Amino acid sequence: MKYLLSIVAGVLIGAASVLVHNLWPPFGLIFVILAIFVGIRLVGKTWGGRAVRIFATFGWTLVVTRAGTIGNGDEILILGNNIGNFFIFLGLISAILATLAKA
C-alpha cells in the first residue's frame, strides 16, 4: 500500500510542479526544483526506505513526460523554452538526488 501511495504522492508533486514551474520566472522554477527535492524526501521520511522514493520519482517522471508531449488538442504544458528545458533537466536531477540521498 505504501508503494501505491508513494506513486500517488509523486504524481501530485509532478502535477503541482508542472503547473507552477512557468509562474513568475525564474522564481517559480527555483521554488519547484526545491519542492521536488523536499517532496520526494518527505515521501521517503513518511513511508521509509529508498524504494518508496524510487516509486515517487517514477510517478513524478510519468507526469512530467506526459505534460511535455503534445496531446490530442495540440496542447502542451511544458514548453520547449529555457524555463521548460531547465525544469525537465533540473527537476530530474533534483528527484534523483532526493532518491539517492541518505535517510
N, C-alpha and C positions, 0 to 999 in steps of 0.2 A: 504494500500500500504506500510506503514511503517513497518508492521509486516513481509511482504514478503521480503522487503529489509533487515530487521534485520536477517532473516533466511539466506539470501544470504551472508550477512556480516559474520555471524557465520560459514558458510560453507567455506568461503575464509580464515578466521582465522584458522579454523581447517585444511584445506589443506596446508596452509603455515607452520603451526606448525608441522604437520606430516612430511613434507619434511625436516625441519630444525632441528628437535629435536635430531637427531643422528649425527649431524655435530659438530666436534670438542668437544668431551665430556670433561668435563661436561658443558662447556660454552654455547654450543648450547641449552642444556636443560634449563639452567638458563635463557637464553635470551627468549626462547619460553614460559616459565612459566610467565615471566613478560609481554611478548607481549600478551598473552591470557588475563591477567587481564586488561591491558591497552586497548586492542582492544574492549573487551566487555563493559568496562566503557565508551569508546568513542561512541560506538553504542547507549548507554543509553543517553549520553550527546547530541548526534546529533538528535535523534528522540524522546527523552524524555520518561521517565517512566520506571518502573521496568518490566512491561510486555514485552517491547521491548527487554530488556536484557535477559529475560527468553527465548524468541524466538531465540536470538543469541546463547545462551548456548545450546539450543536444536539443532540448526544447527551444532555447534561445536561437540556435542556429537554424532550426526549421522555420521559425517565424521570420527571421531576417532574410533567409533565402527566398521565401515566398513573397515578402514585401519588395524585394529587389528585382523580381521578374515581372514582366508585363502580363496583366490579367486579361479577361475576356473583353472588357470595355476599354482596352488600351490604357488602363490606369497603372500607375507605378508609385509606390510610397517612398522608395529610396532613390533619389535622382542620381544621375551619373556626374554630379559636380564634385567640387573638392570636399564639401561637407559630407556628402553621401559616401564618397570613397574613403575618407578618413573614418567615418562611422563604422563601415564594414571592417576595415583593417584594424583599427584600434579597439573596436568592440570585441573582435575575435581574440586579439592579443590579451585584452583585459579578462575575458572569460577563461582563456587558457591559463593565465596566471592565477586567477582565483581558484581554478580547479587544481592546479599543481602546488599551491601554497600549503605549507604545513598547518595542521589543525591547531 
